[in-house]
C-alpha cells in the first residue's frame, strides 16, 4: 500500500502528480496507483491510463538499479471539463447531442451547448426541451460518463400531389353491379334499373389540380425543394365541354351515355337496338350501343364508346373503345385448342355475370360476378371473379392472364379441372422502362450542363448584344435548356412512379382467394410457378423470393 502523501495536486490544481523513489516504494501495481487516485481530492479526476501503465513499468524496472534511488515523477490523472459533441446524421436530417460529465472540471451549461451548435452549423429543428432534459442529467452522472439523444430534426420536403380526375357520374358497367332492391328489401338480380344517361350541363368529371408540395429543411438549415405533382390534362371529348365558370370541371353539352376516356369523358349518342341478329345485321356505330336483348350467333358489334347488352352474347364478336357490359351471360363454344366462338375486346373494362368458352381481352379490369368457365381472359388491369359481397365467383378451367392481380372467390373445381392463372408477368418490362427513363434523365442533365458550358464560354454580352444572329443562337440555347428542364421534371416524376411500382410489384400484384383453391390449379406469378396438390382455404398467393407463397392470415 503506497502512502497517501506520494500523490499531490499540481500547482495549478489540475493534475494528480505521483512522486516516489522506486528503490524505496517499488515494486508497484496499477491497482496501487488507482487506490491512490481513490483518495479524497483525486476521486473525480480522470485516470491517465497510458501514463499509469508507463509509471508501473518504469518504477518496477528501476527498483533493483542504481537509478532507482532517484525520485520519479508522473502525472497520472487530470481534471477534465465536461464535453458536448454534436453528431449529425449523413442525410443531415437529425442531430444528436452527446454530453460527457466532467472529471472534476467545469460542467457543461447551456451557453456551451449553443457554442457547439453554432460550430457544427445546426440551426433548424432544435428541441429546447430535449436539450434541457440532457443538461438536467449532468448532476446525476458519474465522472466521465456519457449520455446522448437527438435534439434537432430536419423536415422532409413534402412532394406535391398529382392531379386527379374524379368522375362524378356512374358508368354502364357499374349498373351491372347494382341490382335493384325490391320493396321488401330483397334484391332483384334481373332488374338492373334504368339505363344511365346524362343531360346538358350535368357535371361529368372534376379535376383536382396538382399541388406544388412544401419545402423542407435539414438541421443545418439547407432548404429541401419538393417535387411538384404531375399535372393531368382534363380534355373535353365529344359531347362535353370545360365549364366556362370552372376550368377544372367537365360538363355534358348533349344528352346521352357518359363514357370515360383516358383524359376525361365523352357523351355518346346511344344507339338502342332490340336484338342483333341476321335480320338486323352487324353493328358498327360511332357512339355507345345499347342492346336490350341478345347478340346472336355469328354477329359482330363494333362501337367507339361502350357496348351494353341487356341479354346474352352467344357465339358473337364485340369490340369497343370503351367498356363492354353484359347483363346476363357470355356464351361460346370451343372451336379448337384455345379457340372459342365468342370474343369480347375492350379498351376499357369488361363486366358480365357469366362467361363460358369465350375470349375476353381488356385494357382495363375484367369483372365476372358469378362464373368464368373454360375461357381465355387477358387484362392489363385486374381480374375479379366475385360479386360485390364476395360470396360467389368461380374461376374454373381455361387461362386467366391479369397484369395487376386476380381476386376470386373460388379457383378450380372439386373435379380437379386444370385451371391456369397468370399475373404480375411484366416486371422485366417495367424495369426496362425504368432504365430507359433513368438514362433519359441523365442524358438531359448532361445536355443542360453542356449548354451552360457553351454559354459561359461566350464573349462578354456587350460584344454581341447587338448581333441579331448571336442573339438568336443564345435564345435558341436557352429555349432548348428550358424545354429539356421541363421534360426532365416530367420524366423524373414518371421515373418515381415507375420505381414505386417496381419496388412494390409483387406486394401489390398477387392472387387473392376468398374461399378455396382446388387441386390442379397452375399458379404463375412472375417467374414463380406452382401447381396445387391439395385444396387451400382463404388465402393470398404471392411471389416471395421467386417462389409461390400462401398467406392464410392476410385478408384478401
C-alpha positions in Angstrom: 0.0 0.0 0.0 1.5 3.3 -1.1 1.5 6.2 1.3 -1.1 8.9 0.5 1.5 11.7 0.6 3.1 10.3 -2.5 0.2 11.8 -4.5 -0.4 15.5 -4.6 -2.1 18.2 -6.7 -0.1 20.1 -9.2 0.5 23.8 -8.5 -2.4 24.8 -10.8 -4.7 22.2 -9.2 -5.5 20.4 -12.5 -3.3 17.2 -12.2 -2.6 14.4 -9.8 1.2 14.1 -9.5 2.9 11.0 -8.3 6.4 11.4 -6.8 8.3 8.4 -5.4 11.6 6.7 -5.2 11.5 3.3 -6.9 14.1 1.8 -4.6 12.0 2.7 -1.5 8.4 2.3 -2.7 8.6 -0.3 -5.5 7.6 -2.6 -6.9 4.1 -1.3 -7.6 1.0 -2.4 -9.5 -1.6 -0.5 -11.4 -4.1 -1.2 -8.5 -1.7 0.5 -6.1 -1.8 3.7 -8.2 -5.5 3.5 -8.6 -6.0 3.2 -4.8 -4.2 6.5 -4.5 -6.5 8.0 -7.1 -9.5 6.9 -5.0 -8.4 9.3 -2.2 -10.4 12.4 -1.4 -9.4 15.2 -3.7 -8.5 12.9 -6.6 -11.5 10.6 -7.0 -13.2 12.9 -9.5 -10.1 13.2 -11.7 -9.7 11.3 -15.0 -7.1 8.5 -14.7 -4.5 8.7 -17.5 -4.2 5.0 -18.3 -1.2 5.2 -20.6 0.8 7.2 -18.0 -0.2 4.8 -15.2 0.9 1.8 -17.3 4.2 3.6 -18.1 4.8 4.5 -14.5 4.3 0.9 -13.3 6.8 -0.4 -15.9 9.3 2.4 -15.2 9.2 2.1 -11.4 9.4 -1.7 -11.3 12.3 -1.6 -13.8 14.3 0.9 -11.6 13.7 -1.0 -8.4 16.9 -3.0 -8.5 19.1 -0.4 -10.2 21.2 2.5 -9.1 18.8 4.9 -10.8 16.1 3.6 -8.6 17.4 5.8 -5.8 16.3 9.0 -7.6 12.8 10.4 -7.4 10.5 9.7 -10.3 7.6 12.0 -11.3 4.4 11.1 -13.1 1.1 13.0 -13.7 -1.3 10.0 -13.5 -4.6 11.8 -13.5 -6.1 15.2 -14.5 -9.2 17.3 -14.2 -11.3 17.5 -17.4 -14.1 19.8 -18.2 -17.4 18.4 -19.3 -17.8 18.0 -23.0 -20.6 18.3 -25.6 -20.5 16.9 -29.1 -23.0 17.4 -31.9 -23.4 14.3 -34.2 -25.1 15.0 -37.5 -26.6 12.1 -39.5 -25.3 11.5 -43.0 -28.5 12.9 -44.5 -28.4 15.9 -42.2 -32.0 15.3 -41.1 -31.1 14.6 -37.5 -28.6 15.8 -35.0 -27.7 14.1 -31.7 -26.1 15.8 -28.7 -23.7 13.7 -26.6 -22.7 15.2 -23.2 -19.8 13.8 -21.2 -19.7 14.6 -17.4 -16.7 16.4 -16.1 -13.8 14.8 -14.3 -13.5 17.3 -11.5 -13.6 20.2 -14.0 -16.2 22.6 -15.2 -19.6 21.1 -16.2 -21.3 21.9 -19.4 -24.0 24.6 -19.5 -26.5 25.9 -22.0 -24.0 28.6 -23.3 -21.5 25.8 -24.1 -24.2 23.9 -26.0 -25.1 27.0 -28.0 -21.4 27.4 -29.0 -21.2 23.7 -30.0 -24.4 24.0 -32.1 -23.1 27.1 -33.8 -19.7 25.4 -34.6 -21.5 22.4 -36.1 -23.9 24.5 -38.1 -27.0 23.1 -36.6 -29.7 25.8 -36.6 -33.1 24.3 -37.6 -35.5 21.9 -35.9 -34.0 22.2 -32.5 -35.8 20.9 -29.4 -35.2 23.1 -26.4 -36.9 20.6 -24.2 -34.6 17.7 -25.2 -31.5 19.9 -24.7 -32.7 20.9 -21.2 -33.5 17.3 -20.4 -29.9 16.2 -21.2 -28.4 19.1 -19.2 -30.5 18.1 -16.2 -28.9 14.6 -16.2 -25.4 16.0 -15.6 -25.6 16.2 -11.8 -26.7 12.5 -11.7 -24.0 11.3 -14.0 -20.7 9.7 -12.8 -17.5 11.5 -13.9 -16.6 10.8 -17.5 -19.9 9.0 -18.3 -21.8 10.0 -21.4 -25.5 10.4 -22.4 -26.9 11.4 -25.8 -30.2 11.8 -27.6 -31.5 13.5 -30.7 -32.0 17.2 -30.2 -32.7 18.5 -33.7 -34.8 17.1 -36.6 -35.0 18.2 -40.2 -38.3 18.5 -42.0 -38.5 16.4 -45.2 -39.9 18.1 -48.2 -43.4 17.0 -49.0 -43.8 16.3 -52.7 -46.8 17.7 -54.4 -49.9 15.5 -55.1 -50.5 14.5 -58.7 -53.6 15.9 -60.4 -56.6 13.6 -60.1 -59.6 13.3 -62.5 -62.6 12.5 -60.4 -65.6 11.1 -62.2 -69.0 12.4 -60.9 -71.4 10.2 -62.8 -71.9 6.4 -62.9 -71.0 4.3 -65.9 -72.9 1.5 -67.5 -70.6 -1.2 -66.1 -71.4 0.0 -62.5 -75.1 -0.5 -63.2 -74.4 -4.2 -63.7 -73.0 -4.5 -60.2 -76.0 -2.8 -58.5 -79.2 -4.8 -58.9 -82.4 -3.1 -57.8 -83.8 -3.5 -54.3 -87.4 -4.6 -54.0 -89.9 -3.0 -51.6 -89.5 -6.0 -49.2 -85.7 -5.4 -49.0 -84.7 -8.3 -51.3 -82.7 -7.8 -54.4 -84.0 -8.4 -57.9 -80.9 -9.7 -59.8 -82.7 -9.4 -63.1 -83.7 -5.7 -62.7 -80.7 -3.5 -63.2 -82.6 -0.3 -63.3 -82.8 2.4 -65.9 -80.0 3.0 -68.5 -77.5 5.6 -67.2 -77.7 8.8 -69.2 -76.8 12.4 -68.7 -78.3 15.7 -69.9 -76.7 19.0 -70.9 -74.8 20.9 -68.1 -74.6 17.8 -65.9 -71.2 17.7 -64.2 -69.3 14.7 -65.6 -65.8 15.0 -64.0 -63.8 17.4 -62.0 -60.1 17.9 -61.9 -58.3 18.1 -58.5 -55.2 20.1 -59.6 -51.7 19.0 -58.8 -50.0 20.7 -55.8 -46.5 22.1 -55.6 -45.8 20.4 -52.3 -44.0 22.1 -49.4 -40.3 22.7 -48.9 -38.4 21.0 -46.1 -35.0 21.7 -44.4 -32.1 19.9 -42.9 -30.9 20.6 -39.4 -28.2 22.8 -41.0 -30.9 25.0 -42.5 -30.5 23.8 -46.0 -33.7 24.1 -48.0 -35.1 20.8 -49.4 -37.1 21.5 -52.5 -40.2 19.4 -53.1 -41.1 17.7 -56.4 -44.3 19.2 -57.8 -47.2 16.9 -58.5 -47.7 15.7 -62.0 -50.3 17.5 -63.9 -53.0 15.7 -65.9 -54.9 17.4 -68.7 -58.7 17.4 -68.4 -59.7 17.0 -72.1 -63.2 17.6 -73.3 -64.4 14.7 -75.5 -67.3 14.7 -77.9 -70.5 15.9 -76.3 -68.6 17.6 -73.4 -67.0 20.9 -72.7 -64.9 22.6 -70.0 -67.2 24.6 -67.8 -66.9 28.4 -68.6 -67.2 29.0 -64.8 -64.6 26.5 -63.7 -61.7 25.3 -65.8 -61.4 22.2 -63.6 -65.0 21.0 -64.3 -66.1 18.9 -67.3 -69.8 19.2 -68.2 -72.1 17.5 -70.7 -73.2 19.5 -73.7 -75.6 16.9 -75.1 -77.8 14.2 -73.8 -76.5 10.7 -74.0 -74.5 8.0 -72.3 -71.3 9.0 -70.4 -68.1 7.2 -71.4 -64.8 7.5 -69.6 -61.7 8.2 -71.6 -58.0 8.3 -70.6 -58.1 12.1 -70.3 -61.7 12.9 -69.4 -65.1 11.8 -70.7 -67.3 11.9 -73.7 -71.0 11.7 -74.1 -72.1 9.4 -76.8 -75.2 9.2 -78.8 -76.8 5.9 -77.8 -77.9 3.5 -80.5 -80.6 1.4 -79.0 -81.2 -2.0 -80.6 -83.6 -4.7 -79.6 -81.7 -7.7 -81.0 -78.5 -8.1 -83.0 -79.3 -11.0 -85.4 -79.2 -11.7 -89.1 -82.3 -9.6 -89.6 -80.6 -6.5 -88.1 -77.0 -7.2 -89.4 -73.6 -6.3 -88.0 -73.3 -3.1 -86.0 -70.5 -0.5 -86.5 -71.5 2.6 -84.6 -69.7 5.8 -83.6 -71.0 6.2 -80.1 -72.4 3.9 -77.5 -74.6 0.9 -78.2 -77.4 -0.3 -76.0 -78.8 -3.8 -76.9 -81.9 -4.5 -74.9 -82.0 -8.1 -76.0 -79.3 -10.6 -77.2 -76.4 -10.6 -79.6 -76.9 -13.8 -81.6 -74.5 -16.3 -83.2 -72.2 -15.1 -85.8 -73.0 -11.4 -85.3 -70.4 -8.5 -84.8 -70.8 -5.3 -82.9 -68.2 -2.5 -83.1 -68.5 0.7 -81.1 -66.4 3.8 -80.4 -68.0 4.0 -77.0 -69.5 1.5 -74.6 -71.5 -1.6 -75.6 -74.2 -2.6 -73.1 -76.0 -5.9 -73.7 -79.1 -6.5 -71.5 -79.4 -10.1 -72.5 -76.9 -12.7 -73.7 -73.9 -12.8 -76.1 -73.9 -16.1 -77.9 -71.0 -17.0 -80.2 -70.6 -13.4 -81.4 -67.8 -10.8 -81.5 -68.0 -7.5 -79.7 -65.3 -4.8 -79.9 -65.5 -1.4 -78.0 -63.2 1.6 -77.5 -65.0 1.9 -74.1 -66.4 -0.7 -71.8 -68.4 -3.9 -72.7 -71.1 -4.7 -70.2 -73.2 -7.9 -70.5 -76.1 -8.0 -68.0 -76.6 -11.8 -68.3 -74.2 -14.2 -69.9 -71.4 -14.6 -72.4 -71.7 -18.0 -74.1 -69.4 -19.6 -76.6 -68.2 -23.0 -78.0 -64.8 -24.4 -78.2 -63.6 -24.4 -81.8 -60.2 -25.9 -81.2 -57.3 -25.7 -78.7 -57.6 -22.3 -77.1 -60.1 -21.1 -79.7 -63.6 -20.1 -78.9 -66.6 -18.9 -80.9 -67.2 -15.8 -78.7 -64.8 -12.8 -78.5 -65.0 -9.6 -76.4 -62.4 -7.0 -76.8 -62.5 -3.6 -74.9 -60.1 -0.7 -74.5 -61.9 -0.1 -71.2 -63.3 -2.7 -68.9 -65.4 -5.9 -69.4 -68.1 -6.8 -67.0 -70.5 -9.8 -67.1 -72.4 -12.1 -64.8 -71.5 -15.4 -66.5 -68.9 -16.3 -69.1 -68.0 -19.7 -70.7 -65.9 -20.8 -73.7 -65.0 -17.2 -74.7 -62.1 -15.0 -75.3 -62.0 -11.8 -73.2 -59.4 -9.1 -73.8 -59.5 -5.7 -71.9 -57.1 -2.9 -71.3 -59.0 -2.2 -68.0 -60.3 -4.6 -65.4 -62.4 -7.7 -66.1 -65.1 -8.5 -63.6 -67.4 -11.6 -63.7 -69.9 -11.7 -60.9 -70.8 -15.4 -61.0 -68.8 -17.8 -63.1 -65.9 -17.6 -65.5 -65.6 -21.1 -67.1 -63.2 -22.6 -69.6 -62.3 -19.2 -71.2 -59.2 -17.3 -72.1 -59.1 -13.9 -70.4 -56.4 -11.2 -70.7 -56.4 -7.9 -68.9 -53.8 -5.2 -68.4 -55.6 -4.5 -65.2 -57.1 -6.8 -62.6 -59.3 -9.9 -63.0 -62.2 -10.0 -60.5 -64.4 -13.1 -60.3 -66.7 -12.2 -57.5 -69.9 -10.5 -56.7 -69.9 -7.4 -54.5 -70.3 -9.4 -51.3 -67.5 -11.8 -52.0 -69.9 -14.8 -51.7 -70.0 -16.1 -55.2 -67.5 -16.2 -58.1 -66.0 -19.3 -59.6 -62.9 -19.3 -61.9 -62.8 -22.7 -63.5 -60.7 -24.0 -66.4 -59.0 -22.1 -69.2 -56.3 -19.5 -68.9 -56.6 -16.2 -66.9 -53.9 -13.5 -67.6 -54.1 -10.4 -65.3 -51.2 -8.0 -65.2 -52.3 -6.4 -61.9 -53.5 -9.5 -60.0 -56.5 -11.7 -59.5 -59.3 -11.7 -57.0 -61.7 -14.7 -57.0 -64.0 -16.5 -54.5 -63.1 -19.9 -55.9 -60.3 -21.0 -58.3 -60.6 -24.5 -59.8 -63.1 -27.2 -59.1 -63.5 -30.3 -56.9 -63.1 -32.5 -60.0 -59.5 -31.1 -60.4 -60.2 -29.2 -63.6 -57.0 -27.8 -65.0 -57.0 -24.0 -64.4 -54.1 -21.7 -65.3 -53.7 -18.3 -63.7 -51.0 -15.8 -64.7 -50.4 -12.5 -63.0 -47.6 -10.0 -62.4 -45.7 -11.1 -65.6 -44.5 -7.6 -66.6 -41.8 -6.7 -64.1 -39.0 -7.0 -66.6 -40.8 -4.6 -68.9 -41.2 -2.1 -66.1 -37.5 -2.4 -65.2 -36.6 -1.7 -68.8 -38.9 1.3 -68.8 -37.3 2.5 -65.5 -33.8 2.0 -67.0 -34.8 4.0 -70.1 -36.2 6.8 -68.0 -33.1 6.9 -65.9 -30.8 7.1 -68.9 -33.0 9.7 -70.5 -32.9 11.9 -67.4 -29.1 11.6 -67.1 -28.8 12.5 -70.8 -30.8 15.7 -70.3 -28.7 16.6 -67.3 -25.6 16.3 -69.3 -27.2 18.2 -72.2 -28.2 21.1 -69.9 -24.7 21.2 -68.4 -23.3 21.3 -71.9 -25.5 24.3 -72.8 -24.4 26.1 -69.6 -20.8 25.5 -70.5 -21.2 26.9 -74.0 -23.0 30.0 -72.6 -20.1 30.5 -70.1 -17.6 30.4 -73.0 -19.3 33.2 -74.8 -17.6 36.6 -75.0 -18.9 39.4 -72.7 -22.5 40.2 -73.6 -21.5 43.8 -74.5 -19.7 42.4 -77.5 -22.6 40.6 -79.1 -25.8 42.0 -77.7 -26.3 44.0 -80.9 -25.6 41.0 -83.2 -29.1 39.5 -84.2 -27.5 36.2 -85.3 -25.7 35.8 -82.0 -28.8 36.8 -80.0 -30.9 34.2 -81.9 -28.3 31.5 -81.2 -28.3 32.3 -77.4 -32.1 32.4 -77.4 -32.3 29.0 -79.1 -29.9 27.5 -76.5 -31.9 29.0 -73.6 -35.2 27.7 -75.1 -33.7 24.3 -75.6 -32.5 24.2 -72.0 -35.9 25.3 -70.7 -37.6 22.6 -72.9 -35.2 19.9 -71.5 -35.7 21.1 -67.9 -39.4 20.8 -68.3 -39.2 17.4 -69.9 -36.7 16.2 -67.3 -39.1 17.2 -64.5 -41.8 15.2 -66.2 -39.7 12.2 -66.7 -38.3 12.3 -63.1 -41.9 12.2 -61.8 -42.6 9.3 -64.2 -39.4 7.6 -63.0 -40.5 7.9 -59.4 -43.9 6.5 -60.2 -42.5 3.5 -62.1 -39.9 2.9 -59.4 -42.6 2.7 -56.7 -44.5 0.2 -58.8 -41.3 -1.9 -59.4 -40.3 -1.8 -55.7 -43.8 -3.0 -54.5 -44.6 -5.1 -57.6 -45.2 -8.5 -56.0 -46.7 -6.9 -52.9 -49.4 -5.2 -54.9 -50.0 -7.7 -57.8 -51.0 -11.1 -56.4 -53.8 -13.7 -56.3 -56.5 -13.2 -53.6 -58.8 -16.2 -52.9 -61.8 -15.6 -50.7 -62.8 -19.2 -50.2 -61.0 -22.1 -52.0 -58.3 -23.1 -54.4 -58.8 -26.6 -55.6 -56.2 -29.1 -56.9 -54.6 -28.9 -60.4 -54.6 -25.1 -60.4 -51.4 -23.8 -62.1 -50.4 -20.5 -60.4 -47.9 -18.3 -62.2 -46.8 -15.0 -60.5 -43.9 -13.6 -62.4 -41.3 -16.4 -62.9 -42.7 -18.3 -59.8 -44.8 -21.3 -60.6 -46.7 -24.0 -58.6 -49.4 -26.5 -59.4 -51.7 -27.1 -56.4 -51.6 -30.6 -55.0 -54.2 -30.0 -52.3 -57.1 -27.7 -51.5 -56.3 -24.4 -49.9 -58.7 -22.2 -48.0 -59.0 -18.4 -47.9 -55.5 -17.1 -48.7 -53.4 -14.6 -50.6 -50.9 -16.1 -53.0 -47.8 -14.1 -53.9 -44.3 -14.2 -55.2 -41.9 -14.3 -52.3 -38.3 -14.6 -53.3 -39.3 -16.0 -56.7 -41.3 -18.8 -55.1 -45.1 -19.1 -54.7 -46.1 -18.3 -51.1 -49.6 -18.9 -49.5 -50.5 -16.5 -46.7 -53.6 -17.7 -44.8 -53.6 -14.8 -42.3 -53.7 -11.9 -44.8 -57.1 -10.5 -45.5 -57.8 -10.8 -49.3 
